[in-house]
Each structure stands twice: as structure tokens, then as C-alpha cells.
Amino acid sequence: MTLVLDKLGYNVRAVASSEEGLKMAGKPAGERFDLLITDLVMPGMNGKDFARKIVEITPSTKVIFMSGFPEAVAIGLGIDLHKDCFLKKPASLEALRGAIAALCGELPPAE
């Protein structure tokens, strides 16, 4: 995912865990994210809670949730499939670009 987004022209910061992402965002001169793409089911904190905490730090952050699990799992974690941006894995490049455009507006030019 990181390589794909980088090739699309985005400045990407990948982290191995939600805790690492929160540390990065919570530093005094921490990273500010325009967009968070997170898996829903992860070790430790789930993606919904991770996104909520990132948005508390930077309220303008948009969120795309992804999961390879059935939509019922997403709903069980509190995802509103009509309100929240949710992509089923594996998501196509077109679906990802469309979700980013819907949330963030203008896209970098495609290569």
C-alpha cells in the first residue's frame, strides 16, 4: 500500500502499530495527517479506536477503514457503512483513488 500511494504522489508515513502512529502524531512537533488509512482488525487497539484518537489529535484528519473480514465485523466494531469510508480488502487501485478523492478532493496526477 505504501509503495502504491507513494507512486501516486502522496507523502506517506507507514507505521507498524497503532501505538507507533499515536506516538508520531502526539509529539509536540508531531506529524499532522490529512488522511489515515487503517485496518480495522489489528493487534492491540482496533482501527476504529485508533482513528478516533488520531482525529482527537488532528480533527481535520480524514479516515479510510479497510478490512479483509466480512462487513459484519466492521459493523460490529462500530463502522457505519453508509457514513464511514470502508474498503473491503483487497481494494482495487481505482477504489482506493476514488475513496481518497471523495474524502480529500484533488488527487495528484496519475502516472
C-alpha positions as CSV (number, residue, x, y, z in Angstrom):
1,M,0.0,0.0,0.0
2,T,2.8,2.4,0.9
3,L,4.5,1.9,-2.5
4,V,1.3,2.4,-4.4
5,L,0.4,5.6,-2.6
6,D,3.9,6.9,-3.0
7,K,3.8,6.2,-6.7
8,L,0.5,8.1,-6.8
9,G,2.3,11.2,-5.5
10,Y,1.3,11.1,-1.8
11,N,3.7,11.8,1.1
12,V,3.3,8.5,3.0
13,R,4.2,7.7,6.6
14,A,3.7,4.0,7.4
15,V,3.7,2.7,11.0
16,A,3.8,-0.9,12.3
17,S,1.2,-0.4,15.0
18,S,-1.4,2.0,16.3
19,E,0.7,2.8,19.3
20,E,3.6,3.9,16.9
21,G,1.1,6.1,15.0
22,L,-0.2,7.7,18.1
23,K,3.4,8.5,19.3
24,M,4.2,10.0,15.9
25,A,1.0,12.2,16.0
26,G,1.3,13.1,19.6
27,K,4.7,14.7,19.7
28,P,4.8,18.5,20.2
29,A,6.0,18.9,16.6
30,G,4.4,15.7,15.6
31,E,3.2,14.7,12.2
32,R,-0.2,16.0,11.1
33,F,-2.1,13.7,8.8
34,D,-4.5,14.7,6.1
35,L,-5.6,11.1,5.7
36,L,-5.4,7.9,7.8
37,I,-5.8,4.6,6.1
38,T,-6.1,1.9,8.8
39,D,-7.0,-1.7,9.0
40,L,-10.0,-2.4,11.3
41,V,-8.7,-5.6,13.0
42,M,-5.2,-5.2,14.4
43,P,-3.3,-6.5,17.4
44,G,-3.9,-4.2,20.4
45,M,-6.1,-1.3,19.5
46,N,-8.6,-1.8,16.7
47,G,-8.7,0.6,13.8
48,K,-11.9,2.4,14.9
49,D,-10.3,3.4,18.3
50,F,-7.0,4.2,16.6
51,A,-8.8,6.6,14.1
52,R,-10.8,8.2,16.9
53,K,-7.6,9.0,18.8
54,I,-5.8,10.4,15.7
55,V,-8.8,12.6,15.0
56,E,-8.8,13.9,18.6
57,I,-5.2,15.0,18.0
58,T,-5.8,16.4,14.5
59,P,-9.6,16.9,13.9
60,S,-9.2,17.6,10.2
61,T,-7.8,14.1,9.5
62,K,-10.0,12.0,7.1
63,V,-10.1,8.2,7.6
64,I,-10.4,5.2,5.3
65,F,-11.1,1.9,7.1
66,M,-10.0,-1.3,5.4
67,S,-10.6,-4.9,6.3
68,G,-10.4,-8.4,4.8
69,F,-13.0,-9.5,7.2
70,P,-16.8,-9.5,6.3
71,E,-18.7,-6.3,6.6
72,A,-20.4,-7.7,9.7
73,V,-17.1,-7.4,11.5
74,A,-16.8,-3.7,10.5
75,I,-20.4,-3.1,11.7
76,G,-19.6,-4.9,15.0
77,L,-16.7,-2.5,15.5
78,G,-19.0,0.5,15.1
79,I,-18.4,1.3,11.4
80,D,-21.4,2.9,9.7
81,L,-21.1,1.6,6.1
82,H,-23.2,4.5,4.8
83,K,-21.3,7.2,6.7
84,D,-17.7,6.0,7.2
85,C,-15.3,5.3,4.3
86,F,-14.9,1.5,4.3
87,L,-13.0,-0.5,1.7
88,K,-13.0,-4.3,1.6
89,K,-9.6,-5.9,1.0
90,P,-8.2,-6.4,-1.4
91,A,-9.3,-3.0,-2.7
92,S,-8.6,-2.1,-6.3
93,L,-6.4,0.9,-7.1
94,E,-9.5,2.6,-8.6
95,A,-11.5,2.1,-5.4
96,L,-8.7,3.5,-3.3
97,R,-8.2,6.5,-5.6
98,G,-12.0,7.1,-5.5
99,A,-12.1,6.9,-1.7
100,I,-9.2,9.3,-1.4
101,A,-10.8,11.7,-3.9
102,A,-14.1,11.6,-2.1
103,L,-12.6,12.4,1.2
104,C,-9.7,14.8,0.3
105,G,-10.7,16.3,-3.0
106,E,-7.9,16.8,-5.6
107,L,-5.6,13.9,-6.4
108,P,-2.0,14.0,-7.5
109,P,-1.8,13.2,-11.3
110,A,-1.8,9.5,-12.1
111,E,1.5,8.2,-13.5
